[in-house]
Amino acid sequence: MTSTPTAPSTPSVVRTRFAPSPTGFLHIGGARTALFSWAYARHFGGEFVLRIEDTDVERSTPEAVEAILQGMAWLDLAHDEGPYYQMRRMDRYREVIGQMLADGRAYHCYCTPAELDAMREAQRAQGLKPRYDGRWRPENAVGRTPPADVRPVVRFRNPVDGSVTWNDLVKGPITFANAELDDLIIARSDGTPTYNFCVVVDDWDMRITHVIRGDDHVNNTPRQINILAALGAAVPAYGHVPMIHGPDGQKLSKRHGAVSVMQYDDDGYLPEAIINYLARLGWSHGDDEIFSREQLVAWFDGSHLSHSPSQFDVEKLKWLNNQYLRQCADADLAARVAPRLARRGVDPAALGVDVAAACALFKDRAQTLEELADGVAMLLASPEPSPQDLATHLQPVSRQALADFADAIASIDWQRDAINAAIKATVAAHKLKMPQFGLPARLVVFGRTQTPSIDAVLALLPRDEVVARIRRHV
């Protein structure tokens, strides 16, 4: 038997799916798979299905399900159908298994674990690949009486001749000889169906036309194709995307960024930037680095998917996030920063600080919302410069200049231009260079020596607050 499933380049109804297992959070690799599947469906005006593969009862948790749903919502990867839960479809799986047993597409296998171990050991001793030898296939078990004390598994009767081939959307033509594929267990001895079988029935029932997933599933695909063919079901087009590696070329781990997608929210990344960055991990559109969600959908037709593993680079993600921060409207940034200020115990209203104006001033130099919140919070916190910093930067000449500056601004119109004029006049009167005034001024007003332009940040605070902070130290 040779099977070569193909799909039209632009099918009438594209249906993709994302099918995570709720054994942990939604991580970057899973989010990219979801994004590619979502974007492909949207490009062709199709439908995106969310399926929760929760048959691993011991490891699946409601908390993990919620984390997946929360991550999808944060990234705005809205599904058109679902979420479907495999544990709620057990009757359907058992129905199909019963039909396959009845017509010979599947059979009971009574091998014990000890027999299977002995079988594999003998094959290794002969230099053969360990695999089930088909001893309980109907044609091989003629005249044998099933042991009464063994609860059988159910195996799929895989074709023994020919090959299975598919034209992978990413890797091109892939072929497996059926002789290399043994008879897969599709139901365990307790009657529970196995992963590869549940996936097949789900894709069949949900009319999935395209499956985009990680290339760790390549070895599962020929088995799933053969089961679909045995069921007379349409075979989806498959695309297996290479894994994401860390900057060191090793498998992505927590130290590289393989954490919950929601951790990126906590760390201050914008979902728009994460979407843009994930899209570029294993896919490209010319030299475009920054593009909108709408552009991604318009371009993502399944071509230009990389054949090689992608490298996750936190520094590049930070750079990209900064680009998106710069593009954000100041009022939007203020709304996003507000809960982060609240978590810091900071109340902008207490000093009457305009958070949107502060965001406008700090966003160019902030890589994340957390850094932006730090900048805004700096305005509001009572400065506590260290004695060492004061001794270093607050020299007698600077101290007198700041005292005179505080007197000068006590009655001026509190606008940036007027503040700038007062600074220039003070610097000229005391024959100072600008750093001799700017560094100590920042230190006594904000507790640090690095800020945006001194006249701009001073203008964000009430005049009386600025005067009070200066006089506290001079």
C-alpha positions as CSV (number, residue, x, y, z in Angstrom):
1,M,0.0,0.0,0.0
2,T,1.3,3.4,-0.9
3,S,-0.5,6.5,0.3
4,T,0.4,10.0,-0.9
5,P,-2.1,12.5,0.5
6,T,-2.2,15.9,-1.1
7,A,-4.3,18.9,-0.6
8,P,-5.3,21.7,-3.0
9,S,-3.1,24.8,-2.6
10,T,-6.2,26.9,-1.8
11,P,-8.9,24.5,-0.4
12,S,-12.5,25.7,-0.2
13,V,-12.6,25.4,3.6
14,V,-9.3,25.4,5.5
15,R,-9.6,24.0,9.0
16,T,-6.6,24.0,11.3
17,R,-6.3,23.0,14.9
18,F,-4.1,23.6,18.0
19,A,-4.1,20.6,20.3
20,P,-2.1,21.2,23.5
21,S,-1.8,18.7,26.3
22,P,-2.7,20.4,29.7
23,T,0.2,19.0,31.5
24,G,1.8,22.4,32.0
25,F,1.7,26.0,30.9
26,L,1.5,27.3,27.3
27,H,5.2,27.9,26.4
28,I,6.8,29.7,23.5
29,G,7.0,26.6,21.3
30,G,3.3,25.8,21.8
31,A,2.3,29.4,21.2
32,R,4.2,29.5,17.9
33,T,2.4,26.4,16.8
34,A,-0.9,28.0,17.7
35,L,0.0,31.2,15.9
36,F,1.0,29.4,12.7
37,S,-2.2,27.3,12.7
38,W,-4.3,30.4,13.5
39,A,-2.6,32.6,10.8
40,Y,-2.9,29.9,8.1
41,A,-6.6,29.5,8.8
42,R,-7.1,33.2,8.8
43,H,-5.2,33.7,5.6
44,F,-7.5,31.4,3.7
45,G,-10.7,32.6,5.5
46,G,-10.9,29.2,7.2
47,E,-11.6,28.0,10.7
48,F,-9.3,27.5,13.7
49,V,-10.1,24.7,16.2
50,L,-8.9,24.5,19.8
51,R,-8.7,21.0,21.2
52,I,-7.4,20.0,24.7
53,E,-5.7,16.6,24.6
54,D,-6.2,15.7,28.3
55,T,-6.1,11.9,28.1
56,D,-2.9,11.9,30.3
57,V,-5.1,11.9,33.4
58,E,-2.3,11.7,35.9
59,R,-0.5,14.8,34.6
60,S,-3.4,16.9,33.2
61,T,-4.7,19.6,35.5
62,P,-7.5,22.2,35.4
63,E,-4.9,24.8,36.3
64,A,-2.9,23.9,33.1
65,V,-6.1,24.1,31.0
66,E,-6.8,27.6,32.4
67,A,-3.2,28.6,31.8
68,I,-3.5,27.6,28.1
69,L,-6.8,29.4,27.6
70,Q,-5.4,32.5,29.4
71,G,-2.3,32.5,27.2
72,M,-4.3,32.1,24.0
73,A,-6.6,35.0,25.1
74,W,-3.6,37.2,25.9
75,L,-2.1,36.6,22.5
76,D,-5.6,37.1,21.0
77,L,-5.5,33.8,19.1
78,A,-9.3,33.4,19.1
79,H,-10.6,30.0,18.1
80,D,-13.7,29.4,16.0
81,E,-14.6,26.1,17.6
82,G,-13.9,24.5,20.9
83,P,-12.3,24.0,23.2
84,Y,-13.0,20.3,22.7
85,Y,-11.8,17.9,25.4
86,Q,-10.7,14.4,24.6
87,M,-11.8,13.0,27.9
88,R,-15.3,13.9,27.0
89,R,-15.1,12.0,23.7
90,M,-14.2,8.5,25.1
91,D,-17.5,7.0,23.9
92,R,-16.7,8.1,20.4
93,Y,-13.2,6.6,20.5
94,R,-14.5,3.3,21.8
95,E,-17.2,3.2,19.2
96,V,-14.6,3.5,16.4
97,I,-12.4,0.9,18.0
98,G,-15.4,-1.5,18.2
99,Q,-16.1,-1.0,14.5
100,M,-12.4,-1.6,13.6
101,L,-12.4,-4.8,15.7
102,A,-15.6,-6.0,14.0
103,D,-14.3,-5.6,10.5
104,G,-10.7,-6.7,11.1
105,R,-9.0,-3.3,10.8
106,A,-7.9,-3.9,14.4
107,Y,-7.4,-6.9,16.6
108,H,-6.8,-8.0,20.2
109,C,-3.2,-8.7,21.3
110,Y,-2.6,-10.9,24.3
111,C,1.2,-10.4,24.7
112,T,2.2,-9.8,28.3
113,P,4.8,-7.2,29.1
114,A,7.3,-10.0,29.8
115,E,6.7,-11.5,26.4
116,L,7.2,-8.1,24.7
117,D,10.4,-7.5,26.6
118,A,11.7,-10.9,25.6
119,M,10.7,-10.3,22.0
120,R,12.6,-7.0,21.8
121,E,15.7,-8.5,23.5
122,A,15.8,-11.3,21.0
123,Q,15.5,-8.8,18.1
124,R,18.3,-6.7,19.5
125,A,20.5,-9.8,19.8
126,Q,20.0,-10.4,16.1
127,G,20.8,-6.7,15.3
128,L,17.2,-6.0,14.4
129,K,15.1,-2.9,15.3
130,P,12.9,-3.8,18.3
131,R,9.3,-3.9,17.2
132,Y,6.1,-5.9,17.8
133,D,6.3,-9.0,15.5
134,G,2.6,-9.3,14.8
135,R,2.2,-12.7,16.5
136,W,-1.5,-12.0,17.4
137,R,-2.5,-10.6,14.0
138,P,-5.5,-12.8,12.9
139,E,-3.5,-14.5,10.1
140,N,-0.7,-15.3,12.5
141,A,-2.9,-16.5,15.4
142,V,-4.9,-19.1,13.6
143,G,-5.6,-22.0,16.0
144,R,-4.2,-20.2,19.1
145,T,-6.4,-19.9,22.1
146,P,-6.2,-16.5,23.9
147,P,-5.0,-16.8,27.5
148,A,-7.9,-16.3,29.9
149,D,-5.7,-14.4,32.5
150,V,-4.5,-11.7,30.1
151,R,-6.4,-8.6,29.4
152,P,-5.6,-7.8,25.8
153,V,-4.7,-4.5,24.2
154,V,-6.1,-3.5,20.8
155,R,-3.7,-3.0,17.9
156,F,-4.2,-1.4,14.6
157,R,-3.6,-3.7,11.7
158,N,-1.0,-1.7,9.9
159,P,-0.3,-2.5,6.2
160,V,2.7,-4.7,5.8
161,D,3.6,-3.8,2.3
162,G,4.3,-0.5,0.4
163,S,4.9,2.8,2.0
164,V,3.2,5.9,3.3
165,T,4.3,9.2,1.8
166,W,3.1,12.8,2.3
167,N,4.3,16.1,0.9
168,D,5.1,18.0,4.1
169,L,4.3,21.7,4.0
170,V,7.7,22.4,5.6
171,K,10.0,19.5,4.8
172,G,8.8,18.4,1.4
173,P,8.2,14.7,0.5
174,I,8.6,12.3,3.4
175,T,8.3,8.5,3.0
176,F,8.1,5.7,5.5
177,A,8.1,2.0,4.6
178,N,5.2,0.2,6.1
179,A,7.5,-2.6,7.0
180,E,9.1,-0.2,9.5
181,L,5.8,0.5,11.3
182,D,4.6,-2.2,13.6
183,D,1.0,-2.6,14.7
184,L,0.3,0.3,16.9
185,I,-1.6,-0.1,20.2
186,I,-4.8,1.9,19.9
187,A,-6.4,0.9,23.2
188,R,-4.7,-0.2,26.3
189,S,-5.6,-3.3,28.3
190,D,-7.9,-1.2,30.5
191,G,-9.8,0.0,27.4
192,T,-8.5,3.5,27.3
193,P,-7.5,4.7,23.8
194,T,-4.0,5.9,23.1
195,Y,-2.8,9.3,21.9
196,N,-2.2,8.5,18.2
197,F,-5.6,7.0,17.9
198,C,-7.5,9.8,19.6
199,V,-5.8,12.4,17.4
200,V,-6.8,10.5,14.3
201,V,-10.5,10.3,15.3
202,D,-10.5,13.9,16.4
203,D,-9.0,15.2,13.1
204,W,-11.4,13.1,11.2
205,D,-14.5,14.2,13.1
206,M,-13.4,17.8,13.3
207,R,-12.7,17.8,9.5
208,I,-9.2,19.1,9.9
209,T,-7.6,19.9,6.6
210,H,-4.1,21.1,7.7
211,V,-2.0,20.1,10.7
212,I,0.9,22.4,11.6
213,R,2.9,21.1,14.5
214,G,6.4,20.5,15.8
215,D,8.7,18.1,14.0
216,D,8.9,15.9,17.0
217,H,5.6,14.5,15.6
218,V,7.1,13.4,12.3
219,N,7.3,9.7,13.4
220,N,3.6,9.8,14.5
221,T,2.4,11.0,11.1
222,P,2.8,7.8,9.0
223,R,0.9,5.9,11.7
224,Q,-1.9,8.4,11.8
225,I,-2.1,8.6,8.0
226,N,-2.5,4.8,7.8
227,I,-5.3,4.8,10.4
228,L,-7.1,7.6,8.6
229,A,-6.8,5.7,5.4
230,A,-8.2,2.5,7.1
231,L,-11.1,4.5,8.3
232,G,-11.8,5.9,4.9
233,A,-11.2,9.4,6.2
234,A,-9.7,12.4,4.4
235,V,-6.0,12.9,5.3
236,P,-5.0,16.4,6.3
237,A,-2.0,18.1,4.8
238,Y,0.9,18.1,7.4
239,G,3.5,20.6,8.1
240,H,6.2,19.9,10.7
241,V,8.0,22.9,12.0
242,P,11.5,22.5,13.4
243,M,12.1,23.1,17.1
244,I,13.1,26.4,18.8
245,H,16.6,26.4,20.2
246,G,18.3,28.8,22.6
247,P,21.1,31.2,21.5
248,D,23.6,28.4,22.3
249,G,22.0,26.0,19.8
250,Q,20.7,23.7,22.5
251,K,17.0,22.8,23.1
252,L,15.1,25.7,24.5
253,S,14.9,25.5,28.3
254,K,13.8,27.8,31.1
255,R,17.1,29.6,31.1
256,H,16.5,30.6,27.4
257,G,12.9,31.7,27.8
258,A,10.9,28.4,27.8
259,V,8.5,29.7,30.4
260,S,4.8,30.3,30.5
261,V,3.6,32.7,27.9
262,M,1.9,34.7,30.7
263,Q,5.4,35.2,32.3
264,Y,6.1,37.5,29.3
265,D,3.0,39.5,30.3
266,D,4.3,39.7,33.9
267,D,7.7,40.8,32.5
268,G,6.2,43.6,30.6
269,Y,6.2,42.4,27.0
270,L,3.4,43.5,24.7
271,P,1.3,40.6,23.1
272,E,1.7,42.4,19.7
273,A,5.5,42.1,20.0
274,I,5.4,38.5,21.1
275,I,3.2,37.6,18.1
276,N,5.6,39.5,15.7
277,Y,8.6,37.8,17.3
278,L,7.1,34.3,17.2
279,A,6.1,34.7,13.6
280,R,9.7,35.3,12.7
281,L,10.9,32.2,14.6
282,G,10.8,29.8,11.7
283,W,9.0,31.9,9.0
284,S,9.9,35.0,7.0
285,H,8.5,37.4,4.5
286,G,11.5,38.9,2.7
287,D,13.4,41.1,5.0
288,D,10.5,42.4,7.0
289,E,11.2,42.4,10.7
290,I,8.3,44.4,12.1
291,F,4.8,43.8,10.8
292,S,1.2,43.9,12.1
293,R,-1.1,41.0,12.8
294,E,-3.0,42.0,9.7
295,Q,0.1,41.8,7.5
296,L,1.0,38.4,9.0
297,V,-2.4,37.0,8.1
298,A,-2.1,38.5,4.6
299,W,1.3,36.9,4.0
300,F,1.1,33.6,5.8
301,D,0.1,31.1,3.1
302,G,2.3,28.2,4.4
303,S,5.3,29.1,2.2
304,H,8.7,30.4,3.5
305,L,8.6,28.2,6.6
306,S,12.2,27.4,7.7
307,H,13.6,23.9,7.4
308,S,16.1,24.6,10.2
309,P,15.6,25.1,14.0
310,S,15.1,28.7,15.1
311,Q,17.0,30.4,17.8
312,F,15.3,32.3,20.6
313,D,17.1,35.5,21.3
314,V,15.9,37.5,24.3
315,E,17.8,40.6,23.4
316,K,16.2,40.7,20.0
317,L,12.8,40.3,21.6
318,K,13.5,43.2,23.9
319,W,14.5,45.3,20.9
320,L,11.3,44.4,19.1
321,N,9.2,45.1,22.2
322,N,10.8,48.6,22.4
323,Q,9.8,49.2,18.8
324,Y,6.2,48.4,19.7
325,L,6.3,50.5,22.9
326,R,7.4,53.5,20.7
327,Q,4.5,53.0,18.4
328,C,1.9,52.8,21.2
329,A,-0.3,55.7,21.9
330,D,0.7,57.4,25.2
331,A,-2.8,56.9,26.6
332,D,-2.7,53.2,25.8
333,L,0.6,52.9,27.5
334,A,-0.7,54.7,30.5
335,A,-3.5,52.2,30.8
336,R,-1.1,49.3,30.5
337,V,1.3,50.8,33.0
338,A,-1.4,51.7,35.6
339,P,-1.7,48.2,37.2
340,R,2.1,47.9,37.3
341,L,2.3,51.1,39.2
342,A,-0.4,49.9,41.6
343,R,1.6,46.8,42.3
344,R,4.5,49.0,43.2
345,G,2.2,50.9,45.7
346,V,2.5,54.0,43.6
347,D,-0.4,56.4,43.1
348,P,0.2,59.0,40.3
349,A,-2.9,61.0,41.4
350,A,-1.2,61.8,44.8
351,L,1.1,64.2,43.0
352,G,-1.1,64.9,40.0
353,V,1.4,63.3,37.6
354,D,0.2,62.8,34.0
355,V,1.1,59.2,33.4
356,A,0.5,59.4,29.7
357,A,3.0,62.3,29.5
358,A,5.4,60.4,31.6
359,C,5.1,57.4,29.3
360,A,5.8,59.6,26.3
361,L,9.0,60.7,27.9
362,F,10.3,57.3,29.0
363,K,9.0,54.9,26.3
364,D,11.9,55.4,23.9
365,R,14.4,54.1,26.4
366,A,12.2,51.3,28.0
367,Q,12.4,47.8,26.6
368,T,9.4,46.5,28.6
369,L,6.3,47.8,30.4
370,E,8.1,46.9,33.6
371,E,11.0,49.3,32.7
372,L,8.5,51.9,31.7
373,A,6.7,51.5,35.0
374,D,10.0,51.9,36.8
375,G,10.6,55.2,35.0
376,V,7.2,56.5,35.9
377,A,7.5,55.3,39.5
378,M,10.8,57.1,39.8
379,L,9.0,60.4,39.4
380,L,6.7,59.6,42.3
381,A,9.0,58.0,44.8
382,S,10.6,60.2,47.4
383,P,14.3,60.1,46.4
384,E,16.8,58.5,48.8
385,P,20.3,59.2,47.2
386,S,23.1,57.4,49.0
387,P,25.7,59.5,51.0
388,Q,28.4,58.3,48.6
389,D,26.5,59.6,45.5
390,L,25.8,62.9,47.3
391,A,29.4,63.3,48.2
392,T,30.5,62.5,44.6
393,H,28.1,64.7,42.7
394,L,26.9,67.4,45.1
395,Q,30.0,69.6,45.3
396,P,29.8,73.0,47.0
397,V,29.4,74.9,43.7
398,S,26.7,72.6,42.6
399,R,24.9,72.8,45.9
400,Q,24.8,76.6,45.7
401,A,23.7,76.5,42.1
402,L,20.8,74.2,43.0
403,A,19.8,76.4,46.0
404,D,19.6,79.4,43.6
405,F,17.7,77.4,41.1
406,A,15.1,76.4,43.7
407,D,14.6,80.1,44.5
408,A,14.4,81.0,40.8
409,I,11.7,78.4,39.9
410,A,9.6,79.1,42.9
411,S,7.6,81.7,41.1
412,I,8.0,80.9,37.3
413,D,5.3,79.6,35.0
414,W,5.7,75.8,35.4
415,Q,6.3,74.9,31.8
416,R,9.2,73.1,30.2
417,D,10.5,76.1,28.3
418,A,10.5,78.3,31.4
419,I,12.3,75.5,33.4
420,N,14.9,75.2,30.6
421,A,15.5,78.9,30.7
422,A,16.0,78.9,34.5
423,I,18.5,76.0,34.2
424,K,20.5,77.9,31.5
425,A,20.5,81.0,33.6
426,T,21.7,79.2,36.7
427,V,24.4,77.3,34.8
428,A,25.6,80.6,33.3
429,A,25.5,82.5,36.6
430,H,27.7,79.9,38.4
431,K,29.9,79.3,35.4
432,L,29.2,75.6,35.4
433,K,29.1,72.9,32.6
434,M,25.8,71.3,32.2
435,P,26.7,68.0,33.8
436,Q,27.8,69.9,36.9
437,F,24.2,71.0,37.3
438,G,22.3,68.2,35.7
439,L,23.8,65.2,37.5
440,P,23.3,66.6,41.1
441,A,19.8,68.0,40.1
442,R,18.7,64.5,39.0
443,L,20.2,63.0,42.1
444,V,18.4,65.2,44.6
445,V,15.1,65.2,42.8
446,F,14.9,61.6,41.5
447,G,17.5,59.7,43.4
448,R,19.5,58.8,40.3
449,T,21.9,60.4,37.8
450,Q,20.4,59.1,34.6
451,T,17.0,60.4,33.3
452,P,15.5,61.8,30.2
453,S,16.1,65.5,29.6
454,I,16.2,67.2,33.0
455,D,13.8,70.0,32.0
456,A,11.3,67.5,30.7
457,V,11.3,65.3,33.7
458,L,11.1,68.2,36.1
459,A,8.1,69.5,34.3
460,L,6.2,66.3,35.0
461,L,6.3,67.0,38.7
462,P,4.5,69.8,40.6
463,R,6.7,72.8,41.1
464,D,6.4,72.7,44.9
465,E,7.5,69.1,44.9
466,V,10.6,69.8,42.9
467,V,11.5,72.8,45.1
468,A,11.0,70.7,48.3
469,R,13.1,67.8,47.0
470,I,16.0,70.2,46.1
471,R,15.9,72.1,49.4
472,R,15.9,68.8,51.4
473,H,19.5,68.2,50.3
474,V,21.0,71.7,49.7
